[in-house]
Amino acid sequence: MTDPSPLWKHLQAIGLVAPAPTALYFADPMCSWCWGFSPVIAGLAERYRDAISIHCVMGGLRAGNTVPTDGPFREEILHHWQAVRECTGQPFLFDGALPDGFVYDTEPACRAVVTMAELESARTLGFLRSLQQAFYAEGRDITRSDVLAGIADQNGVDRDRFLQAFHLPEFQDKTVTHFQLSRDFGVHGFPTVALVDEQAATLLTAGYASIETLTPRIEDWLKRMRDSRIQDA
């Protein structure tokens, strides 16, 4: 096999080791529009399971935040939640959401997804969805490692095994690498999806879009990729 392109050498930092049709899903578990997009990305994963590999890249929406929630911040966030619910129909629990003193730090939840991707990669997308469900629809605090470990356990990874990896400096570093890759790709909002072939990345969507909108774009990309391979043969 020939050496990977510069693009794929870049992607090796997050565990992608061989050029293949891939969708990079830039997201954050505590991004409300990503929760709204959850049924869409799940539907695309099912529809294109034999054609495209979906790889989650964590964006670090508010990673490292240390400021406790107050009234104005809560009002701003809940306004976004309402907009997502109205647009997508996804459930939200508003009663008691974001209590005073809650620190909206998305790094632990992002690191949890990175950890799951390393331990059981096939479970990553489902685990991300479970984190979102727990936070937005059930009001659980997914900044806490014990909560994250419980959700990992529900997704087939032993909580002690998960926690051992989650707390390693290696996984903290891997999470920072995800954040850096998002910045390197010029991602400024979530969800964002990029389609990647052997040589180039193509933006599929920057922001929420329906599966009806995205499917023709993917079909066109796959056709162009097939046509290009025929011409190069």
N, C-alpha and C positions, 0 to 999 in steps of 0.2 A: 504494500500500500504506500502511496506517495505521502510525503509529509503533509500534515494538515495546513490549511490556509492560515494566514495571520488571524482571521476572525476566530477560527476554531482553537487556535493556540490560546486566545484570550478566554474562550469559554471553558477551557480545561480547568481554570481556576475554581469553577463551581461544579466540577465533576463530569462535564461532558467531554468524552474522550475520543469519539469517532464521528466524523461528519455524517449526518443523517437528517432527513426532513424533520425539523424541530420547531415547536412553538415555545418561545420564551414568554412565560406568563409573569410579568412584573406586578407584584401585589404586596399587600400588607394585611395581616389578619385583623387589624383594628382599623381598616379603611372601610367605611360604610358602603361606598360604591363597589368595592370588591365583593362585599356580601351580596349586594344587588346583582352582581355579575356571576355569582356562584353557580346558579342553574345554567347559565350560558356556557361557561367553561366546562362544566360537567357534561353538557350535551355535546359540545364539540369533541371532548375527549372520547365519548362513546361513539360518535359518528365517524371519527377519523382514527380510531384506535389502531387500525392496521396500516395507516398511511403516515401518521405524524406522531412524534413523541412530544408530550407536553412536559416542560421542565419549569418548575416554579423558581422565580428569582425574587427574593425578599427586598423590599424597597426601603424599609426603615422610615415610615411616615413621620413618626414622632419619637424615634429612637433616642434614648438618653434624656428624655424630658424629665425634669425634676420638680416642676411647678404643680402644686396641688390644684385640683379642680375648684373653681368658684362659680358663682351664679352666671356672670356674662359668658364664660367659656362654655358652661353647660348649655346655655340657651343657644349659642352658636352651633354646637355639635348636634344638639337635638333637632335643630332646624334642618341640618343636612340629613339626618336620619329620616325625618318626615318626608323630605323630597325623594329619598331613595325608595321609601315604602310606596309612595304614590306612583312612582315611575315603574317599579319592578314588581310590586306586590309581595316582596319579601317581608317576613314578620320581624317586628321589633318590640321589645319590652321597654316601655317608657317609664312606667312607675318605678321609682327608686333608682333610675339609671344615673350613673356618674355622680355618686354622692360626694358631698364636700370632703375634701382631703384625698380623694382618689387621684393617683398620679398616672396620667395617660402616657405611659412609656411603652412604646410598641416593640422595643428591643427583645424582651423575653419571649413574646409570642412569635416574633420572626425567628429567633434562635431555635425555638421549639420546632418550627417547620424545617429549618436547616438540619436539625438533629434527626428528625424523622426521615428526611431525604437520604441521610447517610446510613441510617440503620435499616430502613425498609422503604426503599425508594418507591415501590409500587403503591404504597399507602399514602404518599405525600398529599395528593390532591384531596383525598377523602379526609385526611387529618386536618388540613387547612379548613375544609368546610365544617368540620366538627368544632374547631376553635371559633369560627365565625358564629355558628349556631349558639354555642355556649355564651358568647359575649353579647351578641345582639338580641337574640330571642329568649335567652334564659337569664340574662343579667349576672352571669358569673364573671369573676375577676381573673382574666387570663394573663394578668401580669404576675401572678403567683405561680411559683414552680410546682407546688403541690397540686394545684388545679390543672396545670399543663400535663403533669405526669398522669393524673387520673384520666384525662382525655386520651393521652397516648395509650394507656392501658385498655381503654374502651376500643381503641383502633388496632389492637393486636400486638402492642409492644409493651412488655413488662415494665411497670412503673420504675422499678429500681434500675433496670438496664437503661431506661430512658434518662433518669436523673443522673446516673453516673456519667453518661456522655454529655448531657446538657450542661453540666457544670465544668467540663474540661475547658481550659483556655483555648484548646484547638478549635472547639466549636464556637467560641466567642469570636475567634479570628475568622473562621469561615463565614460567620454572619456579617462581619465587617466587609469581607470580600464581596458578598452579595450586594451590600449597599453601594460599594464602589462600582460594581458592574452596572448597576442601575444608573448611576451618574455618568459612567463612561458611555452608555447607550443614549444619553440625553433624555432619560425618562424624568419627567417633572410632575407626573400625576399618575394615579392608579384608578382602575386597572389599565395596564398597557400590555398589548400582545404584539410580539414581533415574530415573523416567520423566517426561519433560517435554513438555507441549503448549504451546499459545500463551500460557497464563496461569499455569500452576501446575506444581509438581513433586510427584510421588507416589513414595514410597519403594517400591521393588520388593523389595529385600533388603538387610539390614545383616548381612554375614557370608556364609559359604558356604551355598549351597542348590543342590539338584539341578535339572537342566533340567525334570524331571517336575514339580517343585514350582513352578517359575517360569512355565512356559508357560501354565497356566490364569490366573494373575494378569495376564499380559500380554494374553491374549485378553479378559479382562474389562475391562481398561483401554482397549484399542482399541475395544471395543463401546461403552463409556461415552462415549468421545470422538466416535465416529460418531453416537451418539444425540444428543449435545449439539449437534453441528453441524446435524443435521436440525431440532432445535427452534429453533435460531437462524436458520434459513433463512427 
